[in-house]
Amino acid sequence: MAAGQWSSLPADILLKIFAYLEQGEKVRASTVCKNWRNAFHYPEFWREFHFVIRDAPVEHWHQHCLENHGGHFRHVVISVDQSSTENRNMALQILSAFANLERGKLESLAIKFTGENPLFYNGAEFTEGLFTMFGFAHRTVEFSPFSLRTGDFSGLLISYTDELLEQLAICHPRLENLNITSNIYCYRVSHEGLLNLARKCRNLKSLKIFHCTFSDDILRELASDNRAALETLTIVSNREDRYGEYDNMTTERVWQELGPKFTDLQMNLIFEPECFVEKIENVIKRGMPVNYLYMQNSASCFRPLNKSAAFFKNTLDTVVLKMPFTPALVRAFNFLGQRALRLTSLQVSCELPPEVIDEVYRLQPQLKEYNRSILKPQQD
């Protein structure tokens, strides 16, 4: 292509080209010619933006982008290398800049840490930064404040608090999607704090939380009338569930009572490696409309698998298992094949005897048809 033709590319083509570039590359590309510089300032270009903060001292243009185009941002992801104090400070400056936008229209925000976690770092300043950002939506009535619809804060290694959820719920009552799971040992959100958020944010359609924050009262609130129908519920059991403090936060009786009300719910149940087998069995309740089941454990979870096949037989369609093989798993797979008649995907990390795989496919022939399963035969 001749040099002159590059400068006359239509706007829609330029926007697609810019979409493949990182932030710094986009800035440099905007200097190619006047046409490319104009495209760099189109409002459509700034509706989705990903801040990647790896070398804060040379990435000062982040602030420039916010000052000039922050009012156009709709969907933002902030990835910050947490190993550097300068990087973390820049991410906090970006949150502060969003808080100070006079006509911000931000609808979705995701923040995630990358890199090594600094020793003894607890991310307290990010809790404060988010608190300020959430609260600034109500600083004046002279203009229409932004209202988050989606918040994904699972990538932050910080401990969220009831006070932070209260701020989020008060200032962003139209919230529809929320993920507050994070790989943190100290988890300080209580089920009372989550219940308060559920009562204020009545448009919630997707919720991903830890099991230790869930309760019968929250389940009743999510199933109540005069609120948006819940579409996705993901409950994660992790290391916080190891110590028995939160046993029986939801009861089988309430699940059996309210489970049928969630007719179109996609429910995901995830058990991370640290969970004891006994704890997994305690979490699994009759009446849960579970569609997706994930278990990762160093022990063979054949009892929880049997329980899941019996309790979720009418809803379960995907099972992912990461655990060592034991002979007891053979019986569990047979029981799963006999009971879970809606199964479309079975993914198992350990190698299985060929006859076990053959029997699973005989009981569940649709697994071959959907071609979404991973069953590895043992090698001789």
N, C-alpha and C positions, 0 to 999 in steps of 0.2 A: 504494500500500500504506500502510495506517495505521501511525502511529509505533510502536504497541504490537506490531504484527506483526513488525517488523524484529527486535525483541528476542526473539522466540520462534521464529526460524528453526531448523530441525534442524541438528545438528552437521555432517552430510555436505554440506549446502548452504553452511554457513559456511566450511568448509574449501575449497570450490571458489572462493568469493568471495575469500578470503585469497590463494589461489594466483595471482590476477591482480595482486596488489599488490606493490610494492617493499618493502624492509625497513622503511623509515621510515613508509610508509603503513600497514603492518601494525601497527606499534606504536601509531600514532594510532587505527587502527580498533579496537584492543583496548580503548580507553577509552570506546567508545560505550555499552556497558551491561555488566552482569554476565555475561550469556550469551556475549557476544562476547569478554569477557576470559577466560572459561573455555575457549572454543574456541582462543584464542591459546596456551593452555598444554597442549593435547592432544598427546600424544607423536607421533601420526600427522602433525601439522602440521610437525614438525621433522625428519622423516626425510630430506627433500630440502631443501637450503637453498643460496641463492646470495648470498654476500657481495659487495656492490658498493661498493668503497671509492673515492670520488671527492673527498670533503671531510672528511678525517680529524678535524679539530678539533671537528666537530659530530656525529660518528658514534660517540661513545663507547659507545652502546648495544650495539655488536657484542660487547664483552666481557661485558656483562650477559646477552645471549642465550646465550653459551657457558657462563657460570657456572651458569645456571639450566636450560639445555636441551641442553647439549653431549652428555650421555649418550644422547640420542635420535637424534643425527645419524647418518645412514647414507651419504648421497650429498651431497657438498659441492663447490661451485664458488666459487673466490675470484677476483674480477676487481678488479685494483688499478691505478689511474692512477699509473704509475711516475714521472711527471714531478715528483711531490711527495715530498719526504723524509718528511713526516708520513704520507702514504698508505702508503709502503713500510714504515715502522715499524709502522703498525697491522696490516698484513698479517702481519708477523713476529710481532707479539703474538698474533695469532690462531693461527698455527702453534704458538707456544709454549703457548698455552692448550690446544690439542688434545693436545700432548705431556704435559700435566699432568693430563688427565682420568683419574680413577681407574677409571672403568668405561666408557671410550669404546668405541663400536661402529662406528666409521667404516669403510665398505667401499670407497668410491670418492672420489677427490680429483682435482680439476682446478684448476690455477692458471694465470691468464693476465694478462699486462701489457696495459694500454691506455694511450693518450696518447703523448706524445713521449718518446723515449728520451733521458735526460739524457746530456750529453756526457761521454765516458770512463766511463760507468757500466757495470760488469761483473756486478753482481748477486751478488757474492761472499757477502754476508750471507744471501741466500736459499739458497745452497748449504749454508751452515752451519745455517740454520733447518730446512731439510728433513732434514739429517743428524740433528739433535737430535730432530725429530719422529719420524722412522723408528725411531731407536734407543730411544726411550722406551717402545716397546711391550714391551720385555723388562726393564723396571726392577725388577719384582717378580713373584713367582709366587703372590701372595695372591689374585689375581683373574684372570679371563680377559681378556687384553689384546686390543685391536682388531687386526685383521689386514686390511690393504688387499687388495682383490681387483682394483681398477682404479686406475691412476695415469696421468693425462694431464698431462704437464709440457711439452707442445709450445708453450704460450703464454708461457713464461718466456724472456726473452732473457738466458740465463745459460749458462755452459759446464759441463755435467755432467762428473763425474769418475768414475774407477773406484772410488774410495773411497765415493762416494755410492751407487753401484749395489751395492757390497758390503754396505753398511749396509741398504739396501732388501731385498736378497736374504736376508740373515741373519734380519732381524726380521719379514719378511713373506713367508715361503716359499710361502704359498697364493695368491700373486699370479697373476691370470689374464689381465689386459689391461694393456699398458704402451706408452706413446707418449713417446719421449724425443727426438723431432726438434724442433729450434728454429732460428729464423732468426738464427744466430750464426756469426761468422767463425771463431772459435777453438773447435774441437770436440775435447775431450780424452778422451773415452771410447775405449778401445782395444778391439780384438776379443777380447783376453784378458779384459778386464773384463766384456764382454757374455757371453762364454762361461761365465764363473763364475756370472753371474746365471742363465743358462739351466739350468745344472746344479743350482742350488739351488731354483729355482722351477719345479718339474716340472708345475705345473698351468697353465702359460702356454698360452693359447688365441689371443690376439691380440697381435701385436708390430709396432710401427712404429718403424723405425730408419733411420739413414743407411747408405748403401752402404759408406762407408769403415770402418764397424765390423764388417761382416759377413765371414765366412770359412767355409771348408770345414768346420772343426771345429764351428762353431756350427750349420751345416746338419746335420751328422751328429748332433749332440746333439738338435736339434729333431725329428729323424726316428727317434730311438732308441725302444726298447721301454720299458714301465713308466713312461710319462709321458702326460699328456693329449694328445690329438690337436690339432695346431695348426689353427686354423680360419681365421685371417686373418694374412697376412704382407704388410706394406707396406714397400718399400725405396725410399728417397728418395735421389736423387743431386743434390747441390747444389754450391755454390761450393767446398766442401772437396775435392771430387773433381776439381778443375780441374788440379791440379798433378802428377798422376802418382804420388804417393806410395803410393797404395793400389791400384795396378793388380793385376788378377787375384787379388783377395782370395777370390773363389769361382771354381772351375774348372768348365768345361763337363763334364768327365768325372764329377765328383761330382754335378752337377745331373742328368745323364742316369741316374746310378745311383740317386739317392734321390728324384728328382722323382715317379716313379710311386707312392711310398709316401704322398704327400700327396693322397689320393683326393678329399677334401672341402675342400681348401684354396682360399680366396679370396686370390689373390696380386695385389697392386697394385704396379706399377712406375711411379715418378714421377720425371721429369727436370725440374728447375727451370731457369730461364732462363740461369743462369751456366755451365751445362755445355757443354763443347766437343762438337761432333758426333762427333769421334773417341772421346771418352770415353764417349759414349752407346753407340756401337757396341761398345766394349770391355765395357760392363756387360751388354749383352744376351747371354744364353747359351742355347744349345740345351739343352733339357730343363727349363727354367724353366716351371712351369705357370701362366703369367701370364693373368689374366682381364681386368685393367684396366690400360690403358696411357695415360699422360699425358705429353705432350712440349710444352714451351714454350721457344721459341728464336727468336732474331733471324735465324737461318739456316734454310734449307730442309733439313729432316732426311729427305730421301727415302731415303738409304741405310739409316739405322736403321729406317725404316718398312718397307722391303723385308725387312730382316732379321727384324723382329718378325713380319711376315706369314708368313714361312717357318718360323720357330722356334716360334711360338705358335699355329699354325693350328688345333690341336685344342682350345684352351682360351680363346682371346681372344674376349671378348664386348663390350667397350667400349673405344673409342679416342677420346681427346680431344687435339686438335692445335691449338696456338696458334703459328703461324709464317706468314711471308709466302708468297704463291703464287709458284711457279716452274713452268715447263713440265715439269721432271723429276718434280714431284709428280703429274702426270697419270698417268704410268706406274706410280708407286707406288700410287695409288688403284686402278688396274686390277688390279695384282698383289694388293693387299689384298682386293679383291672376289673374286678367283679363289681365294685360298688360305684366308682366315679365314671358314670356313663357319658358325661359331657366332656371328657378329657380330650384335648386337642394337642397338647404338648407335654412331653415328659423329658426332662433334661437331668441326667445323672452324671456326676463327675467320676465316680469309681467305675472300674471295669466289672462287667457282669458275666456270669456264665452264659454261653450262647443259648442254652435251653430256657433260661429265664427270659431273655429277650424275645425268643420265639413265642413263649407263653403270653408275654405282655401284648405282643402284636396280635396273637390269636384272640385274646379277650378284648382288645381295643384296636380293631383293624383300621379305624379312622386315623390313628396316629401316623401310619404310613401314608395315608392319603394327604394329610395336611403337610407332611414333610417338615415338621418343626421340632422334632424330637432328637435328642442326642443320647444314644444308648451304645456304649462301647463294649464289644465282646472281650472277654479275657483271652490272652494269648497263651498258646501252649508252651 
